[in-house]
Amino acid sequence: MQKALSFRSIAVATALVAAGASAHANLTIPANSLVANSVQAFSQESLDAFEVGGVTVTPLGNATAVDGVAGAFSFPITSITINNQLKIASGDAKGSALEISRIARNVGKVGVTVANFTINYTTKQVLADTTPLGGTTTKQAPLYNFNVATPLGIKYKFPLTITGHEVLDQLTLTPEMNATMKSALALTPVLAAALDSITTFGTLTQDILVKLRAKPVSTTLYVPQ
């Protein structure tokens, strides 16, 4: 009964948003029980730069590699926040993480973990808890700036099928993350120049289906070990 009620509550809330009903400010809708995912597909130029620098990207926590697509990773969406203008203010992927690392000469493994992602639609930035390997975590540091290529479209099909689709592109490193990556990855001047030459780190695609997962995704924050 509780599972059905949870599904009904989420479905009704989403339907109200789609219909343009009034809502309170900062209404957060849980999405960890729904088939809702955000997929980052790294651009080919970023993958080429990673290869030159011996950089690997490893999914951790709730994150998984997308089968058959090089450099693509899926993060379950755990919640969506709606503002009082009935617009998506933010979306969270708590518990998901990527480790970006390489083996540096005379140093060993170096890198940075980005985790617990938030898409902030007000600032048009992706935020993440950022932790250099063996270092201190900076909570919700600006990771990427983005452009909205395909605005979130919510579709309703009788009797109760609700879907949402969105594409964000032109992912560019923020100055803060650019500096963090150069330091945490111990990049040489040549490799740092390769990082600076990347014009886009790819896309983020959000797909939401108001359908229950076989098992809800954990919303526990990912903490690097």
N, C-alpha and C positions, 0 to 999 in steps of 0.2 A: 504493500500500500504506500509506504513512504517513497519507494522508488518511482511509482507511477505519479505520485503527487509532485515530486521534484521535477519530473519531466514535464508535467502539465504546467507547472508554474513557470518554467523556463520558456516553454512554447508560447504561453499566453503573453509573457513579458515581451518576447521577440515580436509576436504578432502585433502587439500594441504599438511598438516602435515603428514597425513597418506601416501601420495604418495611420500614424501621425497623432496618436493620442498623447495627452499631456503626461509629463513625467517629472519627478523630483530631480533636483540637481544631483549630479554624481551618483546615479543609480548604477550599482555594480551587479551584473548578472553572472552567476557562476556558469562556466562553460566546460569544466573539466569532465563532466559526464556526457558531453555531446561529442559527436564526430566533427571536431573543429581543429584545424591545423594551420600553422604558418610554416611555409617552406621557403628557406633561403637557398637560392641558386647562385653560387659564386660565378662571376663573369669569367670568360675564358682568359682575359688579360690578367685577372687576379690569380687564376690557377697557374698561368705561365710564370708569373712573378714568384709564386710560392715554390714552383718547381726549381727555378733558378736558385732560390735561396735555401732549398732543402727543407721547406716548411711543410708540415703536415697539419691537417685539421681533423680532430677526433671528436665525435659526438659523445656526450656524457649525460647522465641523469635521464630525463625523459626524452632527450633528443635522439633521433635515429637517422642513419644515412638513407637516402631515397634510392631504392633498388634501380639499377640500370641508368642512373643519372649521375655523372661525375660531378663532384663538388656541390651536391644538393643535400640539404639536411632539413628534416621535419621536426617542428616543435609543437606539441599539443597546446592549444590555446586554453588557458585555465580560467580566464574571466574577461569580461568586456564591461567597460564603464561608459555610461551615456550621460551627457550633460543636459541642462534644462532646455536646450534648444533642439533636443531629440537628435543630436549628432553624437557619433562615437568619439569620445574624448581620449580613450586609451584602450589598449588590449594587452593582456599579460600572458606570458608563457613561463610561469614559475616552475622551477625544477628542471629546466632544460639548460644545457651548457655546451660550449665548444671549447676545446683546448687547442690553441694555435701554438705550435712548438717546432723546434729544430735542434739539431746537434751542432753546437758551435765549437770550432776548433779550440783546443786547450781549455775549454770551459765545461763541455758536456751539454746535457739537455737544458734548454732555456725556453721560455715562452710565457704565454698569458692565457688565463681562462676567463671567458665571458659567460655570464650566467644570469638566469632569472630575467628574461628580456621583457621590456615594456615598449610598446609603440605609442609615442605621444603625438597625437594628431594636432595638438595646439602648436607645438614647437617644430613639428615635422622632423622628429628625431627618434631614433631607436636608442634606448637606454639599457644598460646591463651592469650587473655587479662585476667589477673588473679586478682580477687578481693576478699579478705577476707570479710565476711559479716560485713558491717559497716566500712570497711577499705578503703585503697587507691588502685587504680588499677595500676598494672604493665602491660604495653602494651607488647603484643606478647612475653610473658615469655615462656621459654622452658617447655613443658608439658610432652611429651613422647619422648623417642627414639624408633625407629622402624626398622624392617627388611622387605625387599620387598620379600614377599612369591610368589606372582604372578605379574610379571611386567605388566604395562598397555598395553593391547593389543587392537588395534583399528581395527575394521572389517568394511568392506564396502560391501554392497549388493545392486545391481542394483534395481531401478534407483537411489535412494538417501537415503539409510538407513545406518547410521553410528553409531556404538556402541563402547563403551570402557568399559573394565572391569579390575579391579586391586584389589589385596588383600595385605594389610600390616599386619604383625603379630609381635609377641614378643614385644608388647607395654610395655615399662618399664618406670617408673617414672624417670624424671631427678632428680639430687640431689636438684635442686632449688624447684621443685614441691613437692618432698618428705618432705622437711623442711616446706614448706608452708602448706601442709595438716596437718602435726603434730601440727603446731601452730594454724592454723585456726580452726581445729576440736577439739582443746583442748584434744588431745589424752593422755591417761594415759600411763605409761611405757608398760603395757601389750598390750594395743591397738596399740601403736607405733610399738611394736615388730610384731604384726599381720600384720601391713602395710608393714613392711620390709620383711616379709616372702613371699609376693606375687611375684611370678616369672614373671608373665605377666598379664597385664590388659586387654588382649583380642586382638581383631582385628579391623581393619578399612577396609571396602570394598567400593570401588568406582565403581559406574555403571553410565555410560553416554549414553544417547540416543538422537541423533539429531532429536528431536521432540518437538514441542512447548508445554509448560505447558498451562493449561487453563488460568492461570494468573501468570505473572512473579513474582518471589520471591523478596521481598524487600532486598536491599543491604545496608540498614541503619545499622550501627554498633549497637550491643546490649550493652546497658548501664544498669548495675544493679540499681534498684530503692532504 
